[in-house]
Amino acid sequence: MKKIYILVASLFLSMTTFAQAPESMTYQAVVRNANQSLVESQTVGTRITIIQGSVNGTEVYSETHNLSTNVNGLLTLSIGTGTVLSGDFSTIDWSVGPYFIKTESDVLGGTNYTVSGVSQLMSVPYDLYAKTSGS
């Protein structure tokens, strides 16, 4: 019985040793066309750009995705897993922000992108936990 406890404990410790934060961020958007109608169950071309400093700051990373929306027009992707245009997501120094995300889309699934929006990346629960986890 003692050997089983040791085996379970060593498996648990080895699993936690290899645990790492994923090198990506989930992003979701409801996609609408020029008439403000939902783009349902359709492939959409998307370009994501991470910008440092300000809305018009330095582009540090850019990637594209071609994914399908669902029946509600919802598009879900992981930033950091697309086709890289510039930069390296894993080397972004998040401590020298602020950072902004620019989203562009082509509702016809191509690369004729129009800007959907630019917004500042804010703290998330993981970030707030990490701030105090070392103490």
C-alpha positions as CSV (number, residue, x, y, z in Angstrom):
1,M,0.0,0.0,0.0
2,K,2.9,2.3,0.8
3,K,4.3,1.8,-2.7
4,I,1.0,2.9,-4.3
5,Y,1.0,6.2,-2.2
6,I,4.6,6.8,-3.3
7,L,3.7,6.1,-7.0
8,V,0.7,8.4,-6.9
9,A,2.6,11.2,-5.2
10,S,5.5,10.9,-7.6
11,L,3.1,11.0,-10.6
12,F,1.4,14.1,-9.2
13,L,4.7,15.9,-8.6
14,S,6.0,15.1,-12.1
15,M,2.7,16.4,-13.6
16,T,3.0,19.7,-11.8
17,T,6.6,20.1,-12.7
18,F,5.7,20.2,-16.4
19,A,2.7,22.5,-16.1
20,Q,3.1,25.7,-18.1
21,A,1.0,28.5,-19.2
22,P,-0.2,28.2,-22.8
23,E,1.6,30.4,-25.3
24,S,-1.8,31.7,-26.7
25,M,-4.9,33.7,-25.8
26,T,-8.5,32.8,-26.6
27,Y,-10.3,35.4,-28.6
28,Q,-14.0,35.5,-29.5
29,A,-16.0,37.9,-31.7
30,V,-19.5,38.1,-33.2
31,V,-19.0,38.7,-36.9
32,R,-21.4,41.0,-38.8
33,N,-21.3,42.1,-42.4
34,A,-21.6,45.7,-43.8
35,N,-25.4,45.5,-43.3
36,Q,-24.9,44.5,-39.6
37,S,-26.3,41.0,-40.3
38,L,-24.7,38.1,-38.6
39,V,-22.2,36.1,-40.7
40,E,-23.5,32.6,-39.8
41,S,-21.7,29.3,-40.5
42,Q,-19.3,31.0,-42.9
43,T,-15.5,31.0,-43.3
44,V,-14.0,34.4,-42.3
45,G,-10.5,35.7,-42.9
46,T,-9.1,37.3,-39.7
47,R,-5.9,39.2,-39.0
48,I,-4.8,39.8,-35.4
49,T,-2.1,42.4,-34.6
50,I,-0.6,43.1,-31.1
51,I,0.5,46.7,-30.8
52,Q,2.7,48.1,-28.0
53,G,2.4,51.5,-26.4
54,S,-0.7,53.0,-27.9
55,V,-3.4,52.5,-30.5
56,N,-1.0,53.7,-33.1
57,G,2.1,52.2,-31.5
58,T,4.6,49.6,-32.7
59,E,3.3,46.3,-34.1
60,V,5.0,43.5,-32.2
61,Y,3.1,40.5,-33.6
62,S,0.7,39.8,-36.4
63,E,-1.0,36.6,-37.6
64,T,-3.9,35.4,-39.7
65,H,-6.7,32.8,-39.3
66,N,-9.3,31.4,-41.7
67,L,-12.0,30.0,-39.5
68,S,-15.8,29.4,-39.6
69,T,-18.3,31.2,-37.5
70,N,-21.1,29.2,-35.8
71,V,-24.8,29.5,-36.3
72,N,-24.8,32.6,-34.0
73,G,-22.0,34.3,-36.0
74,L,-19.5,33.6,-33.2
75,L,-15.8,33.2,-34.2
76,T,-13.4,31.6,-31.7
77,L,-9.6,31.5,-32.2
78,S,-6.4,31.3,-30.2
79,I,-4.0,34.2,-30.7
80,G,-0.6,32.8,-31.0
81,T,-1.6,29.7,-33.1
82,G,-2.3,31.3,-36.4
83,T,-0.2,31.9,-39.6
84,V,2.5,34.3,-38.4
85,L,3.0,37.4,-40.5
86,S,5.5,39.1,-38.2
87,G,7.0,38.8,-34.7
88,D,7.0,35.9,-32.2
89,F,4.2,35.6,-29.8
90,S,6.2,33.6,-27.2
91,T,8.8,36.5,-27.0
92,I,6.4,39.4,-26.4
93,D,7.6,41.1,-23.2
94,W,4.2,41.7,-21.5
95,S,5.8,43.8,-18.7
96,V,6.5,46.7,-21.0
97,G,2.9,47.5,-22.0
98,P,0.4,48.7,-22.5
99,Y,-0.6,46.4,-25.4
100,F,-3.5,46.7,-27.8
101,I,-5.1,44.2,-30.0
102,K,-6.2,45.2,-33.6
103,T,-8.7,42.9,-35.2
104,E,-9.4,42.9,-39.0
105,S,-11.7,40.7,-40.9
106,D,-12.8,39.7,-44.4
107,V,-16.3,38.2,-44.2
108,L,-15.8,36.5,-47.6
109,G,-12.9,34.4,-46.2
110,G,-10.2,36.2,-48.1
111,T,-7.4,38.7,-47.2
112,N,-9.2,41.9,-48.1
113,Y,-9.3,42.9,-44.4
114,T,-11.2,45.8,-42.9
115,V,-10.5,47.0,-39.4
116,S,-13.0,45.7,-36.9
117,G,-11.6,47.4,-33.9
118,V,-8.6,48.2,-31.7
119,S,-8.8,47.8,-27.9
120,Q,-6.4,47.7,-25.0
121,L,-5.5,44.3,-23.5
122,M,-6.5,44.3,-19.8
123,S,-5.7,42.0,-16.8
124,V,-7.3,38.6,-16.6
125,P,-7.8,36.4,-13.6
126,Y,-4.6,34.4,-14.4
127,D,-2.7,37.7,-14.5
128,L,-4.1,38.9,-11.2
129,Y,-3.3,35.6,-9.5
130,A,0.3,35.5,-10.9
131,K,0.9,39.0,-9.5
132,T,0.7,37.6,-5.9
133,S,1.4,33.9,-6.4
134,G,5.1,34.3,-5.6
135,S,4.6,35.8,-2.2
